[in-house]
Structures are given as C-alpha cells and as structure tokens.
Amino acid sequence: MNKGKHVVLGVTGSIAAYKAAELVRMIRACGCEVSVVMTQAATHFIGVLTMQTLSRNPVAIDMFEPTGQWCPEHVALADRADALVIAPCTAGAIARMAQGLADDLLTCIVLATRAPVIIVPAMNDNMLGHPAVQTNLETLKARGVTVVDAVSGELVCGREGKGRMAPLEATMKTLKAVLHLD
Ligand SMILES: Cc1cc2nc3c(=O)[nH]c(=O)nc-3n(C[C@H](O)[C@H](O)[C@H](O)COP(=O)(O)O)c2cc1C
C-alpha cells in the first residue's frame, strides 16, 4: 500500500544531523523510498556513507556534480518527491528558504518541488527565539510549509531551553499524515 512513495530527506548542518540516520530507517520501514540531500555543512556532522547505505540511494550534495543523467539533479529529485522533509533544519536553511534563495542543491529542490514540505528545526534556544528566525518560520508556514516544532530540553551548548529537534516519532506522524500512509 505504501510502496512507491518517495521521500526526499534534506539534512542540514546541525549537531542533530546524526538523528537523520535513524529517520531514514524509520521512513524506509514505512515502505517508502528515501533519497538524501545534504548541505555541505551537514557533511561535517554525519557521514555521507552512512546516509547512502541506510537510504540505499546515492546522496546528493553538490549542485554541479555530474550525475550521468540529462535532467539536473535538483529538478529530478524535486519532481520525484512525494514529500520533502528537512530534518534537522538549521536557522540558515530556514532563512534561505524564507528568502526564496536557490544557492545550494537543497534550496533549489525546495523551490522546484510541488510536493509538501516538512521542516524540523533544531538550534540553540536563543537562535530559535530570535525574531529573525521566528519571522522566517511564520513566512514559511504562511506558504504552506509544515513545521514540526522544536522541543525544550538540554541543548548541546549546555543550557536548557527550546531548540532540540522534535522526537523522530513526531516527524513520522506528520509525514504519515501528509502522505496518507498506514
Ligand atoms: C558544532 C556546531 C553545531 C551547530 N549546530 C547548529 C544547529 O543545531 N542549528 C543551527 O541552525 N546551526 C547550527 N550550527 C551552525 C550551522 O552549522 C551553520 O550555520 C551552517 O552554515 C549551516 O549550514 P546549512 O544551513 O547550509 O546546513 C552549528 C555549528 C557547529 C560548529
């Protein structure tokens, strides 16, 4: 029943990026295919080999990497996506999306896809609470982007506050609802 759904998972440069590996496994367990797109920053936090092996698909990072296909990778992935999930989603990625920038592979896919977009912010509590970030999140919500809210708890900076990436179960619940999965 769920077979054939294709989820593009964007991973950005947050310390929470290691959780994206488990998210790949959970999405695949629902019968979906997963293609991972990483920002350059994300590659500092989680191995490309890990994401490639768990997703069973090549990981796309570089806009200009020859793929052997005639269709640009950002358009091919954007068209194939039934849903685009960005988890974790950095303050930087949120800002670029809110501005409509197309300065890397992931932001190009955000603009090129007509699939539903789900973002899962993760960042320091002061970053999340900054008016610039809050305004950007409101802008994205107004455009129909679904935001899986960050939660409170211990942050990597050593403080307690709101900014931890939502539990993976919350993202899965949202994704299943969006894709009408069992
Ligand atoms: C150790 C470390 C952890 C970071 N964690 C986060 C984070 O959780 N959220 C965030 O928005 N930025 C975080 N950053 C900053 C981003 O990596 C930086 O803004 C980067 O340019 C984001 O690039 P991207 O949005 O293209 O992935 C962190 C940086 C470092 C060095």
The ligand as an SDF file (V2000), in Angstrom:
LIG
                    3D

 31 33  0  0  0  0  0  0  0  0999 V2000
   29.1370   22.1760   16.4760 C   0  0  0  0  0  0  0  0  0  0  0  0
   28.1250   23.0080   15.7090 C   0  0  0  0  0  0  0  0  0  0  0  0
   26.7870   22.7540   15.8800 C   0  0  0  0  0  0  0  0  0  0  0  0
   25.8260   23.5090   15.1850 C   0  0  0  0  0  0  0  0  0  0  0  0
   24.5130   23.2400   15.3810 N   0  0  0  0  0  0  0  0  0  0  0  0
   23.5920   24.0050   14.7630 C   0  0  0  0  0  0  0  0  0  0  0  0
   22.2090   23.7600   14.9850 C   0  0  0  0  0  0  0  0  0  0  0  0
   21.8050   22.8480   15.7080 O   0  0  0  0  0  0  0  0  0  0  0  0
   21.3240   24.5660   14.3480 N   0  0  0  0  0  0  0  0  0  0  0  0
   21.7060   25.5830   13.5200 C   0  0  0  0  0  0  0  0  0  0  0  0
   20.8490   26.2890   12.9960 O   0  0  0  0  0  0  0  0  0  0  0  0
   23.0200   25.8170   13.2720 N   0  0  0  0  0  0  0  0  0  0  0  0
   23.9630   25.0580   13.8680 C   0  0  0  0  0  0  0  0  0  0  0  0
   25.2870   25.2770   13.6250 N   0  0  0  0  0  0  0  0  0  0  0  0
   25.6640   26.3250   12.6540 C   0  0  0  0  0  0  0  0  0  0  0  0
   25.4930   25.8020   11.2210 C   0  0  0  0  0  0  0  0  0  0  0  0
   26.2780   24.6260   11.0030 O   0  0  0  0  0  0  0  0  0  0  0  0
   25.8930   26.8970   10.2110 C   0  0  0  0  0  0  0  0  0  0  0  0
   25.0070   27.9950   10.3250 O   0  0  0  0  0  0  0  0  0  0  0  0
   25.9080   26.3790    8.7970 C   0  0  0  0  0  0  0  0  0  0  0  0
   26.3180   27.4300    7.9430 O   0  0  0  0  0  0  0  0  0  0  0  0
   24.5660   25.8510    8.3610 C   0  0  0  0  0  0  0  0  0  0  0  0
   24.6200   25.4990    7.0030 O   0  0  0  0  0  0  0  0  0  0  0  0
   23.3830   24.8450    6.2390 P   0  0  0  0  0  0  0  0  0  0  0  0
   22.1700   25.5880    6.6800 O   0  0  0  0  0  0  0  0  0  0  0  0
   23.7230   25.0450    4.8100 O   0  0  0  0  0  0  0  0  0  0  0  0
   23.3580   23.4030    6.5640 O   0  0  0  0  0  0  0  0  0  0  0  0
   26.2570   24.5330   14.2950 C   0  0  0  0  0  0  0  0  0  0  0  0
   27.6150   24.7320   14.0940 C   0  0  0  0  0  0  0  0  0  0  0  0
   28.5380   23.9860   14.7970 C   0  0  0  0  0  0  0  0  0  0  0  0
   30.0070   24.2440   14.5460 C   0  0  0  0  0  0  0  0  0  0  0  0
  1  2  1  0
  2  3  1  0
  2 30  2  0
  3  4  2  0
  4  5  1  0
  4 28  1  0
  5  6  2  0
  6  7  1  0
  6 13  1  0
  7  8  2  0
  7  9  1  0
  9 10  1  0
 10 11  2  0
 10 12  1  0
 12 13  2  0
 13 14  1  0
 14 15  1  0
 14 28  1  0
 15 16  1  0
 16 17  1  0
 16 18  1  0
 18 19  1  0
 18 20  1  0
 20 21  1  0
 20 22  1  0
 22 23  1  0
 23 24  1  0
 24 25  2  0
 24 26  1  0
 24 27  1  0
 28 29  2  0
 29 30  1  0
 30 31  1  0
M  END
$$$$
